[in-house]
Protein backbone atom coordinates (compact mmCIF):
# COMPACT_ATOMS: atom_id res chain seq x y z
CA UNK A 1 0.00 0.00 0.00
CA UNK A 2 1.69 3.20 -1.18
CA UNK A 3 0.88 6.54 0.47
CA UNK A 4 -0.57 8.92 -2.05
CA UNK A 5 0.00 12.54 -2.83
CA UNK A 6 -2.08 15.01 -0.81
CA UNK A 7 -3.02 18.56 -1.65
CA UNK A 8 0.42 20.17 -1.48
CA UNK A 9 2.85 20.90 -4.30
CA UNK A 10 5.78 18.52 -4.47
CA UNK A 11 9.34 19.76 -4.16
CA UNK A 12 11.30 19.55 -7.39
CA UNK A 13 14.67 17.89 -7.47
CA UNK A 14 16.58 21.09 -8.22
CA UNK A 15 15.26 22.78 -5.07
CA UNK A 16 16.20 19.73 -3.00
CA UNK A 17 19.73 19.80 -4.41
CA UNK A 18 20.01 23.53 -3.69
CA UNK A 19 18.78 23.09 -0.14
CA UNK A 20 21.21 20.25 0.43
CA UNK A 21 24.11 22.39 -0.69
CA UNK A 22 23.17 24.82 2.08
CA UNK A 23 22.35 22.25 4.78
CA UNK A 24 25.06 19.77 5.71
CA UNK A 25 23.65 16.33 4.81
CA UNK A 26 20.16 17.54 5.87
CA UNK A 27 21.02 17.01 9.55
CA UNK A 28 20.84 20.76 10.15
CA UNK A 29 17.55 21.23 8.26
CA UNK A 30 15.31 23.28 10.60
CA UNK A 31 12.14 21.60 11.84
CA UNK A 32 9.36 23.56 13.50
CA UNK A 33 6.02 22.84 15.13
CA UNK A 34 3.14 24.13 13.05
CA UNK A 35 0.84 26.67 14.73
CA UNK A 36 -1.91 25.24 16.95
CA UNK A 37 -4.69 26.28 14.58
CA UNK A 38 -2.96 24.44 11.73
CA UNK A 39 -2.40 21.33 13.84
CA UNK A 40 -6.09 21.28 14.73
CA UNK A 41 -7.17 21.22 11.10
CA UNK A 42 -8.19 17.93 9.55
CA UNK A 43 -6.98 17.14 6.04
CA UNK A 44 -8.05 14.36 3.72
CA UNK A 45 -5.25 11.95 2.78
CA UNK A 46 -4.64 8.61 1.18
CA UNK A 47 -5.30 5.72 3.60
CA UNK A 48 -2.88 5.39 6.51
CA UNK A 49 -0.46 2.51 5.98
CA UNK A 50 -1.21 1.23 9.49
CA UNK A 51 -4.95 1.67 10.08
CA UNK A 52 -6.43 2.84 6.77
CA UNK A 53 -7.74 6.14 8.15
CA UNK A 54 -8.11 8.81 5.46
CA UNK A 55 -7.75 11.93 7.60
CA UNK A 56 -4.74 13.44 9.35
CA UNK A 57 -3.47 16.49 11.24
CA UNK A 58 -0.44 18.52 10.08
CA UNK A 59 2.12 18.67 12.88
CA UNK A 60 5.67 19.59 11.79
CA UNK A 61 7.32 21.44 8.95
CA UNK A 62 10.79 20.91 7.47
CA UNK A 63 11.63 24.55 6.86
CA UNK A 64 12.76 25.38 3.34
CA UNK A 65 12.31 21.90 1.87
CA UNK A 66 8.54 21.89 1.29
CA UNK A 67 7.84 18.84 3.47
CA UNK A 68 5.74 18.44 6.59
CA UNK A 69 4.85 15.61 8.93
CA UNK A 70 1.17 14.71 9.23
CA UNK A 71 -0.23 12.50 12.00
CA UNK A 72 -2.96 9.96 11.27
CA UNK A 73 -6.25 10.85 13.01
CA UNK A 74 -6.86 7.17 13.71
CA UNK A 75 -3.65 5.61 15.04
CA UNK A 76 -1.29 8.58 15.44
CA UNK A 77 1.32 7.29 13.00
CA UNK A 78 3.19 10.10 11.25
CA UNK A 79 4.33 10.33 7.67
CA UNK A 80 6.18 12.73 5.41
CA UNK A 81 3.90 14.82 3.23
CA UNK A 82 4.02 15.03 0.27
CA UNK A 83 5.67 11.65 -0.33
CA UNK A 84 9.01 12.26 -2.07
CA UNK A 85 9.69 10.61 -5.39
CA UNK A 86 12.34 7.86 -5.69
CA UNK A 87 14.68 10.38 -7.32
CA UNK A 88 14.24 12.82 -4.44
CA UNK A 89 14.84 10.07 -1.89
CA UNK A 90 18.03 9.12 -3.72
CA UNK A 91 19.33 12.63 -3.12
CA UNK A 92 18.79 12.26 0.63
CA UNK A 93 21.62 9.69 0.75
CA UNK A 94 24.85 10.99 -0.78
CA UNK A 95 27.95 8.84 -0.48
CA UNK A 96 29.05 10.90 2.55
CA UNK A 97 25.96 9.68 4.44
CA UNK A 98 27.55 6.23 4.80
CA UNK A 99 30.91 7.43 6.17
CA UNK A 100 34.37 6.57 4.87
CA UNK A 101 35.84 3.12 4.27
CA UNK A 102 33.19 1.33 6.30
CA UNK A 103 33.45 3.71 9.28
CA UNK A 104 30.93 6.45 9.92
CA UNK A 105 32.21 8.05 13.13
CA UNK A 106 35.48 9.26 14.57
CA UNK A 107 37.69 6.49 15.92
CA UNK A 108 36.63 6.35 19.58
CA UNK A 109 32.93 6.72 18.77
CA UNK A 110 33.19 4.10 16.03
CA UNK A 111 34.82 1.68 18.48
CA UNK A 112 32.02 2.27 21.00
CA UNK A 113 29.36 1.80 18.31
CA UNK A 114 30.87 -1.52 17.27
CA UNK A 115 31.31 -2.66 20.87
CA UNK A 116 27.71 -1.91 21.80
CA UNK A 117 26.52 -3.28 18.45
CA UNK A 118 28.28 -6.60 19.04
CA UNK A 119 26.77 -6.88 22.52
CA UNK A 120 23.34 -6.13 21.15
CA UNK A 121 23.72 -8.65 18.31
CA UNK A 122 24.52 -11.35 20.87
CA UNK A 123 21.39 -10.34 22.79
CA UNK A 124 19.21 -10.51 19.68
CA UNK A 125 20.48 -13.94 18.68
CA UNK A 126 20.82 -15.53 22.11
CA UNK A 127 18.10 -18.09 21.26
CA UNK A 128 19.58 -19.00 17.86
CA UNK A 129 21.92 -21.87 17.13
CA UNK A 130 25.20 -21.62 15.26
CA UNK A 131 24.67 -21.81 11.52
CA UNK A 132 21.27 -20.05 11.58
CA UNK A 133 20.62 -18.12 8.39
CA UNK A 134 20.18 -14.42 9.17
CA UNK A 135 19.29 -11.53 6.86
CA UNK A 136 19.84 -7.88 7.77
CA UNK A 137 17.61 -5.66 5.61
CA UNK A 138 19.37 -2.36 5.05
CA UNK A 139 22.55 -3.78 6.53
CA UNK A 140 24.68 -0.71 5.86
CA UNK A 141 28.22 -1.16 7.18
CA UNK A 142 27.24 -4.52 8.67
CA UNK A 143 28.04 -3.73 12.32
CA UNK A 144 25.59 -6.36 13.58
CA UNK A 145 26.41 -8.89 10.86
CA UNK A 146 30.11 -8.84 11.69
CA UNK A 147 29.29 -9.86 15.26
CA UNK A 148 26.85 -12.53 14.06
CA UNK A 149 29.42 -13.97 11.65
CA UNK A 150 31.83 -14.33 14.57
CA UNK A 151 29.11 -16.27 16.38
CA UNK A 152 28.97 -18.76 13.52
CA UNK A 153 25.79 -17.52 11.87
CA UNK A 154 25.29 -17.63 8.10
CA UNK A 155 25.01 -13.91 7.47
CA UNK A 156 23.26 -12.16 4.59
CA UNK A 157 22.80 -8.46 3.96
CA UNK A 158 20.52 -6.51 1.66
CA UNK A 159 21.23 -2.93 0.61
CA UNK A 160 20.23 -0.45 -2.07
CA UNK A 161 23.59 1.30 -2.25
CA UNK A 162 27.08 0.08 -3.04
CA UNK A 163 28.40 3.03 -1.01
CA UNK A 164 26.63 1.71 2.08
CA UNK A 165 28.40 -1.66 2.14
CA UNK A 166 31.96 -0.50 1.59
CA UNK A 167 34.18 -2.19 4.15
CA UNK A 168 31.57 -4.79 5.13
CA UNK A 169 32.86 -8.09 6.54
CA UNK A 170 33.80 -10.49 3.72
CA UNK A 171 31.83 -13.29 5.41
CA UNK A 172 28.56 -11.46 4.74
CA UNK A 173 26.71 -12.41 1.55
CA UNK A 174 25.43 -9.09 0.21
CA UNK A 175 22.82 -8.42 -2.45
CA UNK A 176 22.26 -4.95 -3.92
CA UNK A 177 18.88 -4.14 -5.46
CA UNK A 178 16.36 -1.33 -5.72
CA UNK A 179 14.05 -3.00 -3.22
CA UNK A 180 13.80 -6.20 -1.20
CA UNK A 181 11.55 -8.14 -3.63
CA UNK A 182 14.06 -7.41 -6.41
CA UNK A 183 16.81 -9.13 -4.38
CA UNK A 184 15.25 -12.47 -5.36
CA UNK A 185 15.53 -14.48 -2.15
CA UNK A 186 13.84 -17.89 -2.11
CA UNK A 187 10.67 -18.73 -0.20
CA UNK A 188 11.08 -19.87 3.45
CA UNK A 189 14.82 -19.21 3.29
CA UNK A 190 15.81 -17.37 6.49
CA UNK A 191 15.65 -18.28 10.16
CA UNK A 192 15.77 -14.64 11.27
CA UNK A 193 15.30 -11.33 9.47
CA UNK A 194 16.46 -8.10 11.09
CA UNK A 195 15.13 -4.68 10.02
CA UNK A 196 17.11 -2.30 12.22
CA UNK A 197 16.08 1.34 11.88
CA UNK A 198 15.28 0.90 8.20
CA UNK A 199 11.50 0.50 8.01
CA UNK A 200 10.95 4.23 8.63
CA UNK A 201 13.14 5.01 5.58
CA UNK A 202 11.30 2.91 2.95
CA UNK A 203 8.50 4.11 0.68
CA UNK A 204 6.30 1.09 1.35
CA UNK A 205 6.82 -0.57 4.76
CA UNK A 206 3.92 -2.97 4.23
CA UNK A 207 5.47 -4.31 1.01
CA UNK A 208 8.77 -4.90 2.85
CA UNK A 209 7.08 -6.80 5.69
CA UNK A 210 5.06 -8.95 3.30
CA UNK A 211 8.25 -9.84 1.43
CA UNK A 212 9.94 -10.76 4.72
CA UNK A 213 6.95 -13.00 5.47
CA UNK A 214 7.55 -14.81 2.17
CA UNK A 215 11.29 -15.39 2.64
CA UNK A 216 11.13 -16.24 6.34
CA UNK A 217 10.79 -19.87 7.41
CA UNK A 218 7.55 -20.83 9.21
CA UNK A 219 8.11 -20.02 12.86
CA UNK A 220 11.09 -17.83 11.94
CA UNK A 221 11.68 -14.53 13.71
CA UNK A 222 11.53 -10.97 12.48
CA UNK A 223 13.17 -8.26 14.59
CA UNK A 224 12.12 -4.70 13.73
CA UNK A 225 13.57 -1.59 15.39
CA UNK A 226 12.20 1.94 14.81
CA UNK A 227 12.17 5.27 16.61
CA UNK A 228 9.18 5.22 18.96
CA UNK A 229 6.93 8.08 17.88
CA UNK A 230 4.82 7.63 21.01
CA UNK A 231 7.80 7.70 23.41
CA UNK A 232 8.33 10.13 26.26
CA UNK A 233 11.49 11.41 24.56
CA UNK A 234 9.55 12.16 21.38
CA UNK A 235 6.81 14.03 23.24
CA UNK A 236 9.32 15.97 25.37
CA UNK A 237 11.55 17.01 22.48
CA UNK A 238 8.83 17.80 19.94
CA UNK A 239 10.30 19.31 16.79
CA UNK A 240 13.80 19.10 18.36
CA UNK A 241 13.69 15.29 18.57
CA UNK A 242 16.91 13.83 17.19
CA UNK A 243 15.25 10.66 15.91
CA UNK A 244 12.91 12.52 13.54
CA UNK A 245 15.73 12.60 10.94
CA UNK A 246 13.66 14.54 8.43
CA UNK A 247 13.15 14.22 5.54
CA UNK A 248 14.87 10.82 5.46
CA UNK A 249 12.31 9.22 7.77
CA UNK A 250 9.21 8.82 5.64
CA UNK A 251 7.18 7.17 8.43
CA UNK A 252 7.01 7.62 12.20
CA UNK A 253 5.62 4.62 14.09
CA UNK A 254 4.11 4.54 17.57
CA UNK A 255 4.98 1.17 19.06
CA UNK A 256 1.33 0.09 18.94
CA UNK A 257 1.19 1.04 15.26
CA UNK A 258 4.28 -1.03 14.46
CA UNK A 259 2.81 -4.06 16.23
CA UNK A 260 -0.48 -3.61 14.42
CA UNK A 261 1.25 -3.47 11.04
CA UNK A 262 3.27 -6.60 11.83
CA UNK A 263 0.11 -8.51 12.81
CA UNK A 264 -1.63 -7.42 9.60
CA UNK A 265 1.31 -8.81 7.58
CA UNK A 266 1.00 -12.28 9.12
CA UNK A 267 3.33 -12.08 12.13
CA UNK A 268 2.61 -12.74 15.77
CA UNK A 269 4.29 -10.22 18.08
CA UNK A 270 6.08 -11.87 20.96
CA UNK A 271 7.93 -9.09 22.77
CA UNK A 272 8.89 -5.41 22.70
CA UNK A 273 12.15 -3.98 24.04
CA UNK A 274 12.59 -0.34 25.03
CA UNK A 275 16.20 -0.30 26.28
CA UNK A 276 18.94 0.63 23.81
CA UNK A 277 22.42 1.89 24.54
CA UNK A 278 23.01 2.35 20.82
CA UNK A 279 20.39 5.02 20.18
CA UNK A 280 18.48 6.17 23.24
CA UNK A 281 21.10 7.98 25.40
CA UNK A 282 22.38 10.00 22.47
CA UNK A 283 18.80 10.84 21.56
CA UNK A 284 18.36 12.58 24.91
CA UNK A 285 21.64 14.47 24.57
CA UNK A 286 21.20 15.70 21.01
CA UNK A 287 17.50 16.49 21.49
CA UNK A 288 18.34 18.60 24.54
CA UNK A 289 20.96 20.52 22.54
CA UNK A 290 18.49 20.98 19.69
CA UNK A 291 15.97 22.47 22.12
CA UNK A 292 18.53 24.98 23.35
CA UNK A 293 19.05 26.33 19.81
CA UNK A 294 22.60 27.38 20.69
CA UNK A 295 24.14 25.23 17.95
CA UNK A 296 22.97 24.18 14.49
CA UNK A 297 20.49 21.32 14.62
CA UNK A 298 22.19 17.96 15.30
CA UNK A 299 25.60 19.66 15.48
CA UNK A 300 27.05 17.15 17.96
CA UNK A 301 26.06 14.18 15.81
CA UNK A 302 27.57 15.77 12.71
CA UNK A 303 30.78 16.67 14.56
CA UNK A 304 31.26 13.07 15.72
CA UNK A 305 31.09 11.67 12.20
CA UNK A 306 34.16 10.76 10.19
CA UNK A 307 34.22 12.93 7.10
CA UNK A 308 36.58 14.11 4.44
CA UNK A 309 38.21 17.41 5.42
CA UNK A 310 36.11 19.42 2.96
CA UNK A 311 32.90 17.93 4.40
CA UNK A 312 33.61 18.55 8.10
CA UNK A 313 31.60 21.24 9.86
CA UNK A 314 33.69 24.29 10.62
CA UNK A 315 32.78 24.91 14.24
CA UNK A 316 34.95 27.37 16.18
CA UNK A 317 37.18 25.81 18.84
CA UNK A 318 34.99 27.19 21.62
CA UNK A 319 31.85 25.58 20.16
CA UNK A 320 33.60 22.24 19.62
CA UNK A 321 34.74 22.29 23.22
CA UNK A 322 31.21 23.17 24.37
CA UNK A 323 29.74 20.27 22.37
CA UNK A 324 32.20 17.76 23.81
CA UNK A 325 31.56 19.14 27.30
CA UNK A 326 27.82 18.75 26.79
CA UNK A 327 28.35 15.15 25.69
CA UNK A 328 30.28 14.40 28.89
CA UNK A 329 27.94 16.27 31.24
CA UNK A 330 24.69 14.95 29.80
CA UNK A 331 25.74 11.31 29.42
CA UNK A 332 24.99 10.45 33.04
CA UNK A 333 21.47 11.94 33.12
CA UNK A 334 20.77 10.41 29.70
CA UNK A 335 21.63 6.93 30.97
CA UNK A 336 19.29 7.42 33.92
CA UNK A 337 16.51 8.56 31.61
CA UNK A 338 16.79 5.54 29.30
CA UNK A 339 16.43 3.19 32.27
CA UNK A 340 13.33 5.05 33.49
CA UNK A 341 11.84 5.13 29.99
CA UNK A 342 12.50 1.41 29.50
CA UNK A 343 10.80 0.57 32.80
CA UNK A 344 7.80 2.64 31.69
CA UNK A 345 7.84 0.96 28.24
CA UNK A 346 8.39 4.31 26.58
CA UNK A 347 11.87 3.99 25.09
CA UNK A 348 12.90 6.53 22.46
CA UNK A 349 13.52 3.60 20.14
CA UNK A 350 11.92 0.19 20.37
CA UNK A 351 12.48 -3.18 18.79
CA UNK A 352 9.70 -5.71 18.39
CA UNK A 353 10.26 -9.44 18.03
CA UNK A 354 7.61 -11.36 16.09
CA UNK A 355 7.31 -14.80 14.49
CA UNK A 356 5.89 -15.95 11.18
CA UNK A 357 2.62 -17.73 11.79
N, C-alpha and C positions, 0 to 999 in steps of 0.2 A: 504494500500500500504506500503510494508515494504522496507526500504532502503537496498540495497544489498551490498555485500562485493566488494570493489575495490581492485586494484592491490597493496596491502600492506599486509605484514604478520600480522596476528592477534596476540595479546598479550596473552600468556597463563596465566592460573589462578594462577600458582605458582609465576610468576613474579609480578603479581598484588599484591598478598598477601605480597611479600617481599617489594615492593615499599611502600605499606601502612604501614608496620611496621617502615619505615624510615620517612614517611611523615604523620604528625598528621592529621588523618581524611581527607587526600587529600587536605585540605585547603591550605597547604603550597606548593603544587606541583608546580614547576616553569612552567611558560608559556612564550613562546617567539614568537616574530614575525619571520616568515620565511624570508629568504633573498628575495630581490626584484625580482631577476631572477626566483626564485622558485614560487613566487606569480604570476608572469606573465605567467607561464606555464598553459596550459589547459589540464585537465585530463578527461578521459571518466569515467562516473559513472552510477550507476543505476538512474532511473528518480527521479528528485526532488519531494519531497512529496507535495510541493506547486504548482509548475508550470509544472512539467514533463520534464524539461530540463535535458539532459544527459551529460552535461559538467560542470566542476567546476574549481575553482582556489584554490590551497592550500594557507592557510593564517597563521595559528597558529600551534604551536607544544606544546604538553604537555611533557615536558622534562622528559625522563626516563621511561615513561609509554607506549610509542609506539603509542600514539594517536595524531591526528592532527585535526584541524578544516578546512573544505573546504567550500568555498562560491559558491553557485549556480551561473552560468554565466547568467542565465535568470532573476531571481528575487532577488538575493542577500541573500537568506536564507542560514544560515550556518548549518552544521551538523558535528557530530563527525565521524571520519574516522580512522580505520575501525569500523563498528558498533559493539559494545561489545555484547557478548553473554548474555543470561539471567543470567547465573551463575556469570559472571564477574560483571554485574550490581548489583547483590545481594551483592557482596563484597564491593560495593561503600557505602553501608548503614549499617554499624554496629550498634548495639544497642545504642552506645554512640552518634550516629548522632541525635537521637531524644531527647536527654537530660535525665533528671532524674526525675521520679515521676510526669511526665506531665509538667515539667518546663525545658526550654532549656537554659535560661540565668540566670545570677546572679540576685538577688532579685529586685534591683531597675530597671534594664533593663527589666526584665520580667514584672514588674508592668507597665512600660511604653508601652511595646509591647501590653499587654492586654488592656490598656486604649485606645491606638490608634486603636487597632483592633476592639474594641467595637464601637467606633465612626464611623469607616469605615463600619462596618456591618450595622449600622443604616442608613448610606448613601446609601448603596447598595440596601437595602430593603425598602426605604422610600415610594415606590409606591405599596408595597405589603400589604395585609390585614392580620390581625391576623389569625393564623390557616393555612396559606399557607404552602404547603409541599416543603421543600427545601433540596436539596442534595448537599453536599460538596464532590467533588471528590478529593481524596488525602487529607483528612481532617486533618491528623496529630493529634496534641494535641487538636484540636477543638476550637481554640481561637475565630474564627468567630461564630461557632455554639453555643457556650455558650451564646454569646450576643443575637443571634437570638432566642434561647430558652427563654430567659428572655423577649423577645418581643412578645412571644406567638406563635411563628412559630412551625410547626411540623418539627423537625430537623432530618436529616439522614446524615450519614457519610460513605464514602467508603474508605478503606485503604487496602494496601497489607501486612502490617506488624502489628503484635500484639504489638510490641515494640512502634510503633508510637502512638497508641491510649491509652497508659497507662495514667491514670489520667483524661481522657476525661469526660465531664459532663454526669451524669447518664441519663439525659433527651434525649440524642442523641442516635438514633437507628443506630448502627454501623454494617456494614457487612465487613468481611475480605475475600478477594479472590485474585487470581493471577492477574486478570485483570477485568475491568469494566463489560464486557459481562458475565463473570462467576459469578458476584454478583446476577444475576437473577432478576433484577427489572422488573416490569410489564410495558407493553406499556402505553404511555400517562399517566404516574403516577405522575410526579413532576410539580410543578408550576415554580420553578426556579432551575437551576443547576449552581453551582459555581465551576470553575476550577481555583484555585488561585495558580499561580506559580507551576504548576504541569505538564502542557502540554509539557514543554521543557524537562521533565525527562522521558517521556514514549517512548517506542520503536516504537509505531505506533500512532501518534497523530490523523491521519485521522480515524482510527478505533474507537478511543475514542469519537471523535466528532459525528460520525455516530451512535454510541450507545446512546449518549446523545440525538440525534435527535429522536431516537425510544422511549426513556423513558420519554421525555418531552411532556407535553400537547400541543396541537395546540395553537399557540399564546404565549406559555410559553417562559421564558427568559433564556438565557445562558449568564453567565458572565465569561469571560476568561481573566486572567492576566498573562503576561509574561514579562521577560526583553525585552526591545526594542532594538533590534540589530542595528537599524538605528538611534538611538538617538545620541544627541550631546555628552552625557557622554560616550557612547560606543566609538565613534570616537575619542574623546579626550584621553581616557585612553588606548585604544588599548589593548595590551596583559595584561596590569595591571588592566583591568576592573574587579571590584569585582563581578559583576553579571554574568561573564562567568561561574563560578563554574564548572570548568572542572575536571574530565571527567563526572561528574554527569549530566550536561546538554547535552543531546544528540542532541537537535535542538536549533537553535538561530533564532528567528523570527523578521524580520522587521515588523512594524505595518501593512504596506500594505500587506505583505505576510500572516499575521494572518487573516486579514479581507478576503482576497481572499480564504483562506482555509475554513473559516466559510461559505462563500457564496457557495462554491462547495459542502459543506455537507448539504445544505438545509436551512441555516439560512439567515436571513436578518439583516445586521448590522445596528444598530440604532445610536450608539454613541461610542466615544472613549474618554478616560480620562487619562491625562498625569500627574496629580498631586497625589503624594503619600507620606505621612509622614512616612509610615511604611518602605519603601525600599529606596526611592530616596536620602534623605539626607545622610544616611550612605554610600550609594554607592559612593557619591562624596568623603567622608572622607577616606574610606578605599582604594579607587582607587588612591587617591592622595598619600597616604602612600605607596601603592604598587609601584608607579612610582618612589618614592624616593629611594627604595631599601635599606633603613636603617635597616628595620626589616624583618623577614620572611614574606612571602606573607600571607596576610589576618590575620596578628598577632593580630590586635585589635579585630576583630570579634571572633577569637578563645579565646582570653583572657576574653571576656565578657560572654562566655558561662559557664553554670553550669556543672561542671564535677566532677567525682570522683577524689580524691587527686592524684591517680597514673596516671590520664589522663590529668592533668592540665599542660599547657606549663610552663616550668621553666625559665621564663624571669627574669633577674636580676632586683633588685629594681629600679635602674635608668631607665631601659627600660620600666618597668611598669608605672613609673611616667611619662615618656615621652609620652607613648601611651595615658594615661588619659589626659594629657595636650593637646595633639593633638586633642583629641575628643572635649574638651571644646573650644579650639581656632578655630577649623574649623567648628563647628556647625553653627555659624552665617552665614559665607559665603555659606555654603552648603544649608541653608534654602533659601537664596537669589537666588541661582542658580536653585533650583527646581521650584521656582515661574517663573523665566525667561524661563526655559525649558518648563514648562507647557503652558505658553502663546504662545510659538513658536511651540507648539504641537510636542515637541521632548523630552518628559519625559524619564528618564532612564528605567522606567518600565511603562507599559500601560495596562489598562484593557478596553476591548471591550464588549459592551452590544449588544446582538443580539436576535432575536426572531425566533421561529420555524414557518416557513411558513405554 
